[in-house]
Amino acid sequence: MSPIDPNSTAAFVPVLIMVIVAMGFAVFTLAASHFLGKRVNDPAKLAPYECGVTPVGTARERFHTRFYLVAMLFIVFDIETVFLYPWAIVFKQLRIFGLIEMAVFVGILLVGFVYVWGKGALEWD
C-alpha cells in the first residue's frame, strides 16, 4: 500500500466525505422535523415574550442617541484595557521602555476620557 501524496486531490476525499455527511445530516434533520413535527399556532404561542414580562407598547420604540454613544465609548475604553494584560505579562522583559510605552498609551486614553467627559457625553440629562 503506497502513501497518498499530500498535494494530490485524493488527499481531500475524506474531507469531502465529511462535508457531504454533515450536510446530509443537517438536511435530513430539518426535513424530518418539518414532516414529523406538530404545528399548533395559537395566540399565546405567537405572542412576543420578553423575560416573563408582558410586552407593553411597540417594538419600534426609539432609543436616545446618548445610549448608543455611551455604549460605543464603553466598548472603546473596555477593549483598550485588554491591552494592559499582555503588557503585564511581559513587563519584566520590556523594562523601562515598556513602562514608558504603556504610560504613553494610558496617557492617550486618559486624554480621550477627559475630552469625552468635558463634552458631556457621559451625562444623562
C-alpha positions in Angstrom: 0.0 0.0 0.0 1.5 3.3 -1.1 1.0 6.5 0.9 -1.1 9.3 -0.6 0.7 12.3 -1.9 -0.5 15.3 0.3 -0.5 17.5 -2.7 -2.9 15.3 -4.7 -6.7 15.7 -4.8 -7.1 12.2 -3.4 -5.9 13.6 0.0 -9.1 15.7 0.2 -11.6 12.9 -0.4 -12.1 12.2 3.4 -12.8 15.9 3.9 -15.3 15.9 1.0 -17.0 12.8 2.5 -17.2 14.5 5.9 -18.8 17.7 4.4 -21.3 15.6 2.4 -22.3 13.6 5.5 -22.6 16.7 7.6 -24.8 18.5 5.1 -26.9 15.4 4.6 -27.4 15.1 8.3 -28.5 18.7 8.5 -30.9 18.4 5.6 -32.3 15.1 7.0 -33.0 16.5 10.5 -34.6 19.7 9.1 -36.8 17.7 6.7 -37.7 15.2 9.5 -38.7 17.9 11.9 -40.8 19.6 9.2 -42.7 16.5 8.2 -43.0 14.8 11.7 -43.4 17.9 13.9 -46.8 19.0 15.1 -47.7 22.6 14.3 -50.2 24.4 16.6 -50.5 28.1 16.1 -52.5 29.7 18.9 -52.4 33.4 20.0 -50.4 32.6 23.2 -47.6 30.9 21.2 -47.4 33.6 18.7 -47.3 36.5 21.2 -44.0 38.2 21.9 -42.3 37.1 25.1 -39.6 39.1 27.0 -38.3 37.5 30.2 -41.7 36.8 31.7 -42.9 40.4 31.4 -45.9 41.1 29.2 -44.8 43.5 26.4 -46.3 47.0 26.5 -46.2 49.3 23.6 -44.5 48.7 20.2 -41.2 47.0 19.4 -40.2 50.0 17.3 -39.5 52.3 20.2 -36.6 54.7 19.5 -33.6 54.9 21.8 -31.9 58.2 22.6 -28.6 58.8 20.8 -26.8 59.1 24.1 -27.5 55.4 24.8 -25.5 54.4 21.7 -22.8 57.0 22.4 -22.2 55.6 25.9 -22.3 52.0 24.6 -19.6 52.8 22.0 -17.5 54.7 24.5 -17.7 51.7 26.9 -16.6 49.3 24.1 -13.7 51.6 23.1 -12.4 52.0 26.7 -13.1 48.5 27.7 -11.3 47.0 24.6 -8.3 49.3 25.2 -7.8 48.0 28.7 -7.4 44.5 27.3 -4.0 45.6 26.0 -2.9 46.0 29.6 -2.9 42.2 30.2 -0.2 41.2 27.7 1.9 44.2 28.7 1.7 43.0 32.4 2.8 39.5 31.3 6.0 40.7 29.6 6.6 43.7 31.9 9.9 42.4 33.3 11.3 41.8 29.8 10.3 45.2 28.5 11.8 47.1 31.4 11.8 50.9 31.3 10.9 51.0 27.6 7.7 49.1 28.2 6.8 51.3 31.1 7.2 54.4 29.1 5.3 53.0 26.1 2.4 52.0 28.4 2.5 55.4 30.1 2.0 57.0 26.7 -0.8 54.6 25.8 -2.6 55.2 29.1 -2.0 58.9 28.7 -3.7 58.9 25.3 -6.6 57.0 26.8 -6.8 59.5 29.7 -6.8 62.4 27.3 -9.7 60.8 25.3 -11.6 60.1 28.5 -11.2 63.7 29.7 -12.3 65.0 26.3 -15.4 62.8 26.3 -16.2 63.8 29.9 -15.7 67.5 29.1 -18.1 67.3 26.1 -20.7 65.9 28.4 -21.1 62.6 26.6 -21.5 60.7 29.9 -24.3 62.9 31.2 -27.8 61.6 31.2 -29.7 64.9 31.3 
